[in-house]
């Protein structure tokens, strides 16, 4: 997809730069939930892909490809969720070499807070995870000069 095609005329004149935001939950216990956040401070953020990793807290060299976790992503600024309900990790989280590409990018406006809600669907006594989700895309700055111009 040529992302420039979906930007407004004003956005196309702004400085644009690759960006990735990540959130962590260490550990996410069995049957637990967590809602880490990040704030998009200096620019709009066009999210294009999602990647993640879930590791065993007792042995970080063990990676789970299909952990018993659901996620939901919420843009508090607009009040919009990325999904109609929490989705299974395996259905929406890619890996670095094969990211889950959103069928259409998700725009988060400058100064918005994004919440990534994790829920373990492992029963009591089940596996805990150190989980990390990365949202990749582009920052679209509010000025038309180069990002390097400060």
ROZA-427112 format. One record per residue: residue in three letters; x, y, z of N, C-alpha, C in turn. Coordinates in steps of 0.2 Angstrom, whole numbers, plus 5000, padded with zeros to 4 digits. Layout:
N
ALAXYZXYZXYZ/...
This chain:
150
UNK500449945000500050005000500450065000/UNK500350114996500650174996500250225001/UNK500550235007500250265012500150345011/UNK500550365006500450435005499750455001/UNK499550394998498850404995498250415000/UNK498350395006497850405010497850465015/UNK498450505014498550565018498150625015/UNK497950665020497650735017498150775014/UNK497950825010498450865006498850905011/UNK498650925017499050955022499550905025/UNK499350845026499750795029500350775025/UNK500250785018500750765013501350815013/UNK501150875016501750925016502150925022/UNK501950885027502250885033502850835033/UNK503350845038503850795039503550725041/UNK503750675038503550605040504150565042/UNK504050515047504650475049504350415052/UNK504750355050504550295053504550295061/UNK504150255064504050255071503750195073/UNK504050165079503750105082503650125090/UNK503050105092502850115099502750045102/UNK503050035108502949965111502749975118/UNK502349925120502149915127502249845130/UNK502449845136502649775139502149765145/UNK502049695146501749675153502249615155/UNK502549625161503049575163502949565171/UNK502649515173502349465169501549475169/UNK501249445164500549435163500349365166/UNK500149365172499949305176499349275172/UNK499249205174498749165171498049205174/UNK497549215169496949235171496949315173/UNK497549345172497549415173497449465167/UNK497349525169497349575164497849635165/UNK498049675160498449725160498249775155/UNK498349845156498149895152498749945151/UNK499349925148499849975148499650025142/UNK499950085143499850145138500450175136/UNK500350215130500850265128500550325125/UNK500850375125500550435123500950465116/UNK500650475111500950505105500950575106/UNK501550605108501650675110501750725104/UNK502250715100502450765095502150765088/UNK501750715087501550705080500950655080/UNK500550655074500050605073500450545072/UNK500150485073500450425072499950375068/UNK500250355062499850315057500150245058/UNK499750205062499950135063499750095057/UNK500250055055500250015049500349935051/UNK500649925056500749845058500849835065/UNK500749775067500749755074501249685074/UNK501749695079502149635080502149625088/UNK502349565090502449555097502849495098/UNK502949485105503249425107503049405114/UNK502949345116502749325122503249275125/UNK503649285130504149245133503949215140/UNK504249155141504149125148504549165153/UNK504249195158504549235163505149195167/UNK505049135167505549085171506149075167/UNK506049075160506549055155506449105149/UNK506749165149506649205143506849185137/UNK507249125136507449105130506849065126/UNK506349045130505749015128505249065125/UNK505049065119504549105115503949065114/UNK503349095115502749065113502449095107/UNK502349055102502049085096501349095096/UNK500949055100500249065101500049065108/UNK500249125112500149125119499349135120/UNK499149115126498449115128498249185130/UNK498249235125498149305127497749335122/UNK497249385124496949425119497149495120/UNK497049535115497249605115496649645112/UNK496649705114496249765112496649825112/UNK496649865106496949925106496449985105/UNK496550035110496050085110496450155110/UNK496150195106496450265105495950315109/UNK496250335115495750365120495550435117/UNK496050465113495850535110495150525106/UNK495150475102494550475098493950425101/UNK494150385106493750335109493650275105/UNK494050265099493950215095494450155097/UNK494150095096494550035097494750005090/UNK495249975090495549945083495049885081/UNK494849845086494449785085493749795088/UNK493249765086492649765089492549735096/UNK493049685097493049655104493849625104/UNK494049615110494749585110494849525106/UNK495449525102495549475097496149425100/UNK496149365098496649315100497349345098/UNK497849335102498549355100498749325093/UNK498549255092498749225086498449255080/UNK497849285081497449305075497749375073/UNK498049415077498249485076498949505077/UNK499349465080500049485082500549445077/UNK500949485073501449455069502049455073/UNK502549435069503249435072503649485068/UNK504249495070504649545067504849535059/UNK504949465058505049445051504449445047/UNK503849445050503149435046502649475050/UNK502649545050502149585054501449575052/UNK500949585057500249585055500149655052/UNK500049655045499949725042499149735042/UNK499049795045498349815045498049825038/UNK497449795037497149805030497049875028/UNK496949925033496949995032497250025038/UNK497750075038498050105043497550135048/UNK497850135055497450165060497750235062/UNK497450285062497750355063497550375071/UNK498150395074498050415081498350485081/UNK497950535083498050605083498550625088/UNK498950675087499450705091499150715098/UNK499550695104499350695111498850645113/UNK498650605109498250545111498550495115/UNK498250465120498550405123498250345120/UNK498650295119498450225116498550175122/UNK497950135123497950085128497950015124/UNK498449975126498449905123498249865129/UNK497649835129497349795134497549715133/UNK497849685138498049615137497549575142/UNK497349525140496949475145497249405144/UNK497449375149497649305149497049265149/UNK496949215144496449165144496649105146/UNK497249095149497449035153497149035159/UNK496848975161496548965167496948975173/UNK496648975179497048975185497648925185/UNK498248945187498748895187499148885180/UNK498848925175499148915168499748955167/UNK499948955161500648995160500549065161/UNK501149095164501149165164501649185158/UNK501649255156501949275150502249345151/UNK502849355149503149425148502949445141/UNK502549485140502249505133502449575131/UNK502649575125502749645122502449655115/UNK502049705114501749725108502049785105/UNK502249785098502549845095502049865090/UNK501849925089501449955084501949995080/UNK501949975073502450015069502050055064/UNK502350105061502050145057502450215055/UNK502050265055502450335053502150385058/UNK502650435060502450495063502350545058/UNK501850585058501650635054501650705058/UNK502250745057502350795062501950855060/UNK501750905064501350955063501651015059/UNK502251005057502651065053502851035047/UNK502951075042503151055035503851055034/UNK504351075039505051065037505250995039/UNK505850985038506150925039506150905046/UNK506150835047506150815054506850835057/UNK507350835053508050855056508150925057/UNK507650965055507751045056507551065063/UNK507251015067507151025074506451055075/
